[in-house]
């Protein structure tokens, strides 16, 4: 493998990528990589994955759908985090006794 040519290819691909982060769609690979998975990576990583044949840039429409799903998943996770917080009020024993005594009179 000609490393000089490989890294030149990676740099050329990186120069074509406009955004700092790129949405990629994966390709099936012999080492177990699954096809059709979306991910967002920095453009340096994206260029290397494209040069290696592991992924390609997702279409604008697919990238927008991915971003919307990511935002929805974040919103749901935030809601679940808020819902899982249990509020607890600590009442001193003396206050409970005072309240129960005042209720009996």
N, CA, C and O atoms as a GROMACS GRO file, in nm:
protein
  420
    1UNK      N    1   0.084  -0.118   0.000
    1UNK     CA    2   0.000   0.000   0.000
    1UNK      C    3   0.089   0.124   0.000
    1UNK      O    4   0.183   0.135   0.079
    2UNK      N    5   0.061   0.215  -0.086
    2UNK     CA    6   0.134   0.340  -0.095
    2UNK      C    7   0.073   0.439   0.004
    2UNK      O    8  -0.033   0.497  -0.021
    3UNK      N    9   0.140   0.457   0.117
    3UNK     CA   10   0.087   0.543   0.222
    3UNK      C   11   0.074   0.688   0.179
    3UNK      O   12  -0.019   0.757   0.219
    4UNK      N   13   0.166   0.733   0.099
    4UNK     CA   14   0.161   0.872   0.052
    4UNK      C   15   0.033   0.895  -0.029
    4UNK      O   16  -0.035   0.996  -0.011
    5UNK      N   17   0.000   0.802  -0.116
    5UNK     CA   18  -0.121   0.814  -0.198
    5UNK      C   19  -0.247   0.802  -0.112
    5UNK      O   20  -0.345   0.873  -0.134
    6UNK      N   21  -0.242   0.712  -0.012
    6UNK     CA   22  -0.357   0.694   0.076
    6UNK      C   23  -0.388   0.822   0.153
    6UNK      O   24  -0.502   0.868   0.155
    7UNK      N   25  -0.285   0.879   0.215
    7UNK     CA   26  -0.309   1.000   0.294
    7UNK      C   27  -0.344   1.120   0.207
    7UNK      O   28  -0.416   1.209   0.250
    8UNK      N   29  -0.294   1.122   0.084
    8UNK     CA   30  -0.335   1.228  -0.008
    8UNK      C   31  -0.484   1.213  -0.042
    8UNK      O   32  -0.556   1.312  -0.052
    9UNK      N   33  -0.527   1.090  -0.060
    9UNK     CA   34  -0.669   1.063  -0.086
    9UNK      C   35  -0.755   1.108   0.032
    9UNK      O   36  -0.860   1.170   0.013
   10UNK      N   37  -0.711   1.079   0.155
   10UNK     CA   38  -0.783   1.120   0.275
   10UNK      C   39  -0.792   1.272   0.280
   10UNK      O   40  -0.898   1.328   0.308
   11UNK      N   41  -0.679   1.341   0.254
   11UNK     CA   42  -0.680   1.489   0.254
   11UNK      C   43  -0.772   1.546   0.147
   11UNK      O   44  -0.842   1.644   0.170
   12UNK      N   45  -0.771   1.485   0.029
   12UNK     CA   46  -0.859   1.531  -0.079
   12UNK      C   47  -1.005   1.517  -0.041
   12UNK      O   48  -1.085   1.608  -0.065
   13UNK      N   49  -1.040   1.404   0.019
   13UNK     CA   50  -1.178   1.383   0.063
   13UNK      C   51  -1.214   1.483   0.172
   13UNK      O   52  -1.322   1.541   0.170
   14UNK      N   53  -1.124   1.505   0.266
   14UNK     CA   54  -1.149   1.600   0.375
   14UNK      C   55  -1.171   1.741   0.322
   14UNK      O   56  -1.252   1.816   0.375
   15UNK      N   57  -1.098   1.778   0.215
   15UNK     CA   58  -1.116   1.910   0.155
   15UNK      C   59  -1.253   1.928   0.092
   15UNK      O   60  -1.303   2.040   0.083
   16UNK      N   61  -1.315   1.818   0.049
   16UNK     CA   62  -1.447   1.828  -0.014
   16UNK      C   63  -1.559   1.838   0.089
   16UNK      O   64  -1.670   1.880   0.057
   17UNK      N   65  -1.530   1.798   0.213
   17UNK     CA   66  -1.631   1.804   0.319
   17UNK      C   67  -1.639   1.945   0.375
   17UNK      O   68  -1.538   2.002   0.417
   18UNK      N   69  -1.759   2.002   0.376
   18UNK     CA   70  -1.778   2.142   0.414
   18UNK      C   71  -1.796   2.158   0.564
   18UNK      O   72  -1.732   2.244   0.626
   19UNK      N   73  -1.881   2.077   0.622
   19UNK     CA   74  -1.917   2.090   0.763
   19UNK      C   75  -1.808   2.033   0.854
   19UNK      O   76  -1.730   1.948   0.812
   20UNK      N   77  -1.803   2.082   0.978
   20UNK     CA   78  -1.707   2.031   1.076
   20UNK      C   79  -1.744   1.888   1.119
   20UNK      O   80  -1.656   1.807   1.148
   21UNK      N   81  -1.874   1.858   1.121
   21UNK     CA   82  -1.923   1.724   1.154
   21UNK      C   83  -2.007   1.675   1.038
   21UNK      O   84  -2.088   1.749   0.982
   22UNK      N   85  -1.988   1.549   1.002
   22UNK     CA   86  -2.052   1.491   0.883
   22UNK      C   87  -2.134   1.370   0.925
   22UNK      O   88  -2.090   1.289   1.007
   23UNK      N   89  -2.255   1.357   0.868
   23UNK     CA   90  -2.337   1.239   0.891
   23UNK      C   91  -2.302   1.137   0.784
   23UNK      O   92  -2.310   1.164   0.664
   24UNK      N   93  -2.263   1.018   0.829
   24UNK     CA   94  -2.224   0.910   0.738
   24UNK      C   95  -2.322   0.795   0.748
   24UNK      O   96  -2.388   0.776   0.850
   25UNK      N   97  -2.330   0.718   0.641
   25UNK     CA   98  -2.405   0.594   0.642
   25UNK      C   99  -2.304   0.482   0.617
   25UNK      O  100  -2.226   0.488   0.523
   26UNK      N  101  -2.307   0.382   0.703
   26UNK     CA  102  -2.206   0.276   0.698
   26UNK      C  103  -2.230   0.179   0.584
   26UNK      O  104  -2.341   0.164   0.534
   27UNK      N  105  -2.121   0.113   0.545
   27UNK     CA  106  -2.126   0.004   0.447
   27UNK      C  107  -2.094  -0.126   0.520
   27UNK      O  108  -2.032  -0.125   0.626
   28UNK      N  109  -2.137  -0.235   0.463
   28UNK     CA  110  -2.103  -0.366   0.521
   28UNK      C  111  -1.954  -0.390   0.498
   28UNK      O  112  -1.901  -0.364   0.390
   29UNK      N  113  -1.887  -0.441   0.601
   29UNK     CA  114  -1.743  -0.468   0.589
   29UNK      C  115  -1.716  -0.614   0.627
   29UNK      O  116  -1.793  -0.675   0.700
   30UNK      N  117  -1.605  -0.668   0.578
   30UNK     CA  118  -1.572  -0.808   0.608
   30UNK      C  119  -1.546  -0.834   0.756
   30UNK      O  120  -1.557  -0.948   0.802
   31UNK      N  121  -1.512  -0.730   0.832
   31UNK     CA  122  -1.483  -0.751   0.974
   31UNK      C  123  -1.606  -0.733   1.062
   31UNK      O  124  -1.593  -0.716   1.184
   32UNK      N  125  -1.725  -0.737   1.003
   32UNK     CA  126  -1.848  -0.734   1.081
   32UNK      C  127  -1.922  -0.602   1.081
   32UNK      O  128  -2.024  -0.590   1.150
   33UNK      N  129  -1.875  -0.504   1.008
   33UNK     CA  130  -1.944  -0.376   1.001
   33UNK      C  131  -2.081  -0.392   0.936
   33UNK      O  132  -2.094  -0.462   0.835
   34UNK      N  133  -2.181  -0.326   0.992
   34UNK     CA  134  -2.318  -0.339   0.942
   34UNK      C  135  -2.350  -0.223   0.847
   34UNK      O  136  -2.310  -0.109   0.871
   35UNK      N  137  -2.421  -0.254   0.743
   35UNK     CA  138  -2.460  -0.153   0.645
   35UNK      C  139  -2.583  -0.077   0.692
   35UNK      O  140  -2.670  -0.132   0.759
   36UNK      N  141  -2.589   0.051   0.656
   36UNK     CA  142  -2.708   0.130   0.680
   36UNK      C  143  -2.718   0.200   0.813
   36UNK      O  144  -2.822   0.257   0.844
   37UNK      N  145  -2.612   0.198   0.894
   37UNK     CA  146  -2.615   0.266   1.023
   37UNK      C  147  -2.565   0.410   1.004
   37UNK      O  148  -2.466   0.434   0.936
   38UNK      N  149  -2.636   0.504   1.066
   38UNK     CA  150  -2.598   0.644   1.056
   38UNK      C  151  -2.515   0.684   1.177
   38UNK      O  152  -2.538   0.636   1.288
   39UNK      N  153  -2.420   0.772   1.154
   39UNK     CA  154  -2.338   0.826   1.262
   39UNK      C  155  -2.290   0.964   1.222
   39UNK      O  156  -2.278   0.996   1.104
   40UNK      N  157  -2.260   1.045   1.323
   40UNK     CA  158  -2.208   1.179   1.300
   40UNK      C  159  -2.066   1.183   1.355
   40UNK      O  160  -2.044   1.154   1.472
   41UNK      N  161  -1.971   1.220   1.270
   41UNK     CA  162  -1.830   1.220   1.309
   41UNK      C  163  -1.763   1.348   1.260
   41UNK      O  164  -1.814   1.414   1.170
   42UNK      N  165  -1.647   1.382   1.320
   42UNK     CA  166  -1.570   1.497   1.269
   42UNK      C  167  -1.525   1.468   1.126
   42UNK      O  168  -1.509   1.352   1.087
   43UNK      N  169  -1.503   1.574   1.050
   43UNK     CA  170  -1.474   1.552   0.908
   43UNK      C  171  -1.342   1.477   0.886
   43UNK      O  172  -1.328   1.411   0.783
   44UNK      N  173  -1.245   1.485   0.979
   44UNK     CA  174  -1.121   1.410   0.964
   44UNK      C  175  -1.149   1.259   0.971
   44UNK      O  176  -1.094   1.182   0.892
   45UNK      N  177  -1.234   1.219   1.064
   45UNK     CA  178  -1.271   1.078   1.077
   45UNK      C  179  -1.354   1.034   0.956
   45UNK      O  180  -1.336   0.925   0.903
   46UNK      N  181  -1.445   1.122   0.914
   46UNK     CA  182  -1.529   1.092   0.799
   46UNK      C  183  -1.444   1.067   0.675
   46UNK      O  184  -1.470   0.972   0.600
   47UNK      N  185  -1.344   1.150   0.652
   47UNK     CA  186  -1.258   1.134   0.535
   47UNK      C  187  -1.186   1.000   0.538
   47UNK      O  188  -1.174   0.934   0.435
   48UNK      N  189  -1.139   0.960   0.654
   48UNK     CA  190  -1.070   0.831   0.666
   48UNK      C  191  -1.167   0.715   0.642
   48UNK      O  192  -1.132   0.619   0.574
   49UNK      N  193  -1.287   0.724   0.698
   49UNK     CA  194  -1.385   0.615   0.680
   49UNK      C  195  -1.427   0.604   0.533
   49UNK      O  196  -1.445   0.493   0.483
   50UNK      N  197  -1.442   0.717   0.466
   50UNK     CA  198  -1.479   0.715   0.324
   50UNK      C  199  -1.364   0.656   0.242
   50UNK      O  200  -1.387   0.574   0.153
   51UNK      N  201  -1.241   0.698   0.271
   51UNK     CA  202  -1.124   0.647   0.198
   51UNK      C  203  -1.108   0.497   0.219
   51UNK      O  204  -1.064   0.426   0.128
   52UNK      N  205  -1.142   0.448   0.338
   52UNK     CA  206  -1.132   0.305   0.368
   52UNK      C  207  -1.248   0.225   0.310
   52UNK      O  208  -1.244   0.102   0.312
   53UNK      N  209  -1.350   0.293   0.258
   53UNK     CA  210  -1.465   0.224   0.202
   53UNK      C  211  -1.562   0.173   0.307
   53UNK      O  212  -1.643   0.085   0.280
   54UNK      N  213  -1.554   0.228   0.428
   54UNK     CA  214  -1.641   0.184   0.537
   54UNK      C  215  -1.772   0.262   0.543
   54UNK      O  216  -1.868   0.216   0.605
   55UNK      N  217  -1.776   0.379   0.479
   55UNK     CA  218  -1.896   0.462   0.487
   55UNK      C  219  -1.899   0.559   0.370
   55UNK      O  220  -1.800   0.576   0.298
   56UNK      N  221  -2.014   0.622   0.354
   56UNK     CA  222  -2.028   0.730   0.256
   56UNK      C  223  -2.112   0.840   0.319
   56UNK      O  224  -2.181   0.818   0.418
   57UNK      N  225  -2.104   0.959   0.262
   57UNK     CA  226  -2.178   1.073   0.315
   57UNK      C  227  -2.327   1.050   0.292
   57UNK      O  228  -2.368   1.015   0.182
   58UNK      N  229  -2.406   1.071   0.397
   58UNK     CA  230  -2.551   1.055   0.386
   58UNK      C  231  -2.609   1.171   0.306
   58UNK      O  232  -2.555   1.281   0.306
   59UNK      N  233  -2.720   1.144   0.239
   59UNK     CA  234  -2.787   1.251   0.165
   59UNK      C  235  -2.837   1.356   0.263
   59UNK      O  236  -2.852   1.329   0.382
   60UNK      N  237  -2.863   1.474   0.213
   60UNK     CA  238  -2.908   1.584   0.299
   60UNK      C  239  -3.037   1.548   0.372
   60UNK      O  240  -3.054   1.579   0.490
   61UNK      N  241  -3.128   1.483   0.300
   61UNK     CA  242  -3.256   1.443   0.360
   61UNK      C  243  -3.235   1.340   0.472
   61UNK      O  244  -3.294   1.352   0.579
   62UNK      N  245  -3.152   1.240   0.446
   62UNK     CA  246  -3.125   1.136   0.546
   62UNK      C  247  -3.052   1.196   0.666
   62UNK      O  248  -3.078   1.157   0.780
   63UNK      N  249  -2.961   1.288   0.642
   63UNK     CA  250  -2.889   1.353   0.751
   63UNK      C  251  -2.985   1.434   0.838
   63UNK      O  252  -2.972   1.434   0.961
   64UNK      N  253  -3.080   1.502   0.776
   64UNK     CA  254  -3.180   1.579   0.851
   64UNK      C  255  -3.266   1.486   0.936
   64UNK      O  256  -3.294   1.517   1.052
   65UNK      N  257  -3.308   1.373   0.880
   65UNK     CA  258  -3.387   1.275   0.955
   65UNK      C  259  -3.306   1.222   1.074
   65UNK      O  260  -3.360   1.208   1.184
   66UNK      N  261  -3.178   1.194   1.053
   66UNK     CA  262  -3.090   1.146   1.160
   66UNK      C  263  -3.082   1.251   1.272
   66UNK      O  264  -3.093   1.216   1.390
   67UNK      N  265  -3.064   1.376   1.236
   67UNK     CA  266  -3.054   1.484   1.336
   67UNK      C  267  -3.184   1.497   1.415
   67UNK      O  268  -3.182   1.517   1.536
   68UNK      N  269  -3.298   1.486   1.344
   68UNK     CA  270  -3.428   1.495   1.412
   68UNK      C  271  -3.447   1.380   1.510
   68UNK      O  272  -3.496   1.400   1.621
   69UNK      N  273  -3.409   1.259   1.470
   69UNK     CA  274  -3.420   1.143   1.559
   69UNK      C  275  -3.327   1.160   1.679
   69UNK      O  276  -3.364   1.123   1.791
   70UNK      N  277  -3.209   1.214   1.656
   70UNK     CA  278  -3.114   1.235   1.765
   70UNK      C  279  -3.170   1.337   1.865
   70UNK      O  280  -3.158   1.317   1.986
   71UNK      N  281  -3.229   1.445   1.816
   71UNK     CA  282  -3.289   1.545   1.905
   71UNK      C  283  -3.406   1.488   1.983
   71UNK      O  284  -3.421   1.516   2.102
   72UNK      N  285  -3.489   1.407   1.917
   72UNK     CA  286  -3.604   1.345   1.985
   72UNK      C  287  -3.556   1.249   2.094
   72UNK      O  288  -3.612   1.247   2.203
   73UNK      N  289  -3.453   1.170   2.064
   73UNK     CA  290  -3.399   1.078   2.163
   73UNK      C  291  -3.342   1.154   2.283
   73UNK      O  292  -3.357   1.110   2.397
   74UNK      N  293  -3.278   1.266   2.258
   74UNK     CA  294  -3.224   1.349   2.368
   74UNK      C  295  -3.338   1.405   2.452
   74UNK      O  296  -3.329   1.407   2.575
   75UNK      N  297  -3.444   1.450   2.387
   75UNK     CA  298  -3.558   1.506   2.459
   75UNK      C  299  -3.621   1.399   2.549
   75UNK      O  300  -3.652   1.426   2.665
   76UNK      N  301  -3.640   1.280   2.495
   76UNK     CA  302  -3.699   1.170   2.572
   76UNK      C  303  -3.608   1.132   2.689
   76UNK      O  304  -3.656   1.109   2.800
   77UNK      N  305  -3.478   1.125   2.666
   77UNK     CA  306  -3.384   1.091   2.773
   77UNK      C  307  -3.387   1.198   2.883
   77UNK      O  308  -3.382   1.165   3.001
   78UNK      N  309  -3.396   1.324   2.844
   78UNK     CA  310  -3.404   1.431   2.944
   78UNK      C  311  -3.532   1.421   3.026
   78UNK      O  312  -3.530   1.441   3.147
   79UNK      N  313  -3.643   1.389   2.960
   79UNK     CA  314  -3.770   1.373   3.031
   79UNK      C  315  -3.762   1.256   3.130
   79UNK      O  316  -3.809   1.267   3.243
   80UNK      N  317  -3.704   1.146   3.087
   80UNK     CA  318  -3.691   1.030   3.175
   80UNK      C  319  -3.599   1.061   3.293
   80UNK      O  320  -3.624   1.014   3.404
   81UNK      N  321  -3.496   1.138   3.271
   81UNK     CA  322  -3.406   1.175   3.380
   81UNK      C  323  -3.478   1.261   3.483
   81UNK      O  324  -3.459   1.243   3.603
   82UNK      N  325  -3.560   1.353   3.436
   82UNK     CA  326  -3.636   1.438   3.527
   82UNK      C  327  -3.739   1.355   3.603
   82UNK      O  328  -3.758   1.373   3.723
   83UNK      N  329  -3.806   1.264   3.532
   83UNK     CA  330  -3.908   1.182   3.596
   83UNK      C  331  -3.850   1.085   3.698
   83UNK      O  332  -3.918   1.047   3.793
   84UNK      N  333  -3.726   1.045   3.679
   84UNK     CA  334  -3.667   0.947   3.771
   84UNK      C  335  -3.617   1.010   3.901
   84UNK      O  336  -3.586   0.940   3.997
   85UNK      N  337  -3.611   1.141   3.903
   85UNK     CA  338  -3.568   1.207   4.027
   85UNK      C  339  -3.681   1.203   4.128
   85UNK      O  340  -3.791   1.253   4.102
   86UNK      N  341  -3.655   1.144   4.242
   86UNK     CA  342  -3.757   1.132   4.345
   86UNK      C  343  -3.737   1.245   4.446
   86UNK      O  344  -3.626   1.267   4.495
   87UNK      N  345  -3.844   1.315   4.475
   87UNK     CA  346  -3.836   1.421   4.573
   87UNK      C  347  -3.868   1.364   4.710
   87UNK      O  348  -3.959   1.283   4.726
   88UNK      N  349  -3.792   1.406   4.807
   88UNK     CA  350  -3.804   1.352   4.941
   88UNK      C  351  -3.802   1.469   5.039
   88UNK      O  352  -3.718   1.558   5.030
   89UNK      N  353  -3.895   1.467   5.132
   89UNK     CA  354  -3.899   1.568   5.237
   89UNK      C  355  -3.872   1.499   5.369
   89UNK      O  356  -3.939   1.403   5.406
   90UNK      N  357  -3.773   1.549   5.440
   90UNK     CA  358  -3.736   1.493   5.569
   90UNK      C  359  -3.803   1.577   5.677
   90UNK      O  360  -3.783   1.698   5.686
   91UNK      N  361  -3.883   1.510   5.759
   91UNK     CA  362  -3.953   1.578   5.869
   91UNK      C  363  -3.895   1.525   5.999
   91UNK      O  364  -3.895   1.404   6.022
   92UNK      N  365  -3.845   1.614   6.084
   92UNK     CA  366  -3.789   1.569   6.212
   92UNK      C  367  -3.896   1.502   6.297
   92UNK      O  368  -4.014   1.537   6.290
   93UNK      N  369  -3.854   1.405   6.377
   93UNK     CA  370  -3.946   1.330   6.463
   93UNK      C  371  -4.020   1.422   6.559
   93UNK      O  372  -4.137   1.400   6.588
   94UNK      N  373  -3.952   1.522   6.608
   94UNK     CA  374  -4.016   1.616   6.702
   94UNK      C  375  -4.134   1.686   6.637
   94UNK      O  376  -4.237   1.707   6.702
   95UNK      N  377  -4.123   1.721   6.512
   95UNK     CA  378  -4.234   1.787   6.442
   95UNK      C  379  -4.351   1.692   6.424
   95UNK      O  380  -4.467   1.732   6.435
   96UNK      N  381  -4.321   1.566   6.396
   96UNK     CA  382  -4.429   1.468   6.379
   96UNK      C  383  -4.503   1.450   6.511
   96UNK      O  384  -4.626   1.445   6.513
   97UNK      N  385  -4.429   1.440   6.621
   97UNK     CA  386  -4.492   1.424   6.753
   97UNK      C  387  -4.578   1.546   6.786
   97UNK      O  388  -4.689   1.534   6.837
   98UNK      N  389  -4.524   1.664   6.757
   98UNK     CA  390  -4.599   1.786   6.786
   98UNK      C  391  -4.728   1.791   6.704
   98UNK      O  392  -4.833   1.830   6.755
   99UNK      N  393  -4.721   1.751   6.579
   99UNK     CA  394  -4.840   1.752   6.493
   99UNK      C  395  -4.943   1.649   6.539
   99UNK      O  396  -5.063   1.677   6.538
  100UNK      N  397  -4.898   1.532   6.579
  100UNK     CA  398  -4.993   1.429   6.624
  100UNK      C  399  -5.056   1.467   6.756
  100UNK      O  400  -5.173   1.436   6.777
  101UNK      N  401  -4.983   1.533   6.847
  101UNK     CA  402  -5.039   1.578   6.974
  101UNK      C  403  -5.141   1.689   6.954
  101UNK      O  404  -5.245   1.692   7.020
  102UNK      N  405  -5.111   1.780   6.861
  102UNK     CA  406  -5.204   1.891   6.838
  102UNK      C  407  -5.331   1.840   6.770
  102UNK      O  408  -5.435   1.904   6.783
  103UNK      N  409  -5.326   1.729   6.698
  103UNK     CA  410  -5.443   1.674   6.632
  103UNK      C  411  -5.535   1.601   6.727
  103UNK      O  412  -5.654   1.590   6.700
  104UNK      N  413  -5.481   1.550   6.839
  104UNK     CA  414  -5.562   1.476   6.936
  104UNK      C  415  -5.641   1.569   7.025
  104UNK      O  416  -5.746   1.530   7.077
  105UNK      N  417  -5.595   1.689   7.044
  105UNK     CA  418  -5.662   1.782   7.138
  105UNK      C  419  -5.782   1.842   7.080
  105UNK      O  420  -5.849   1.921   7.146
   0.00000   0.00000   0.00000
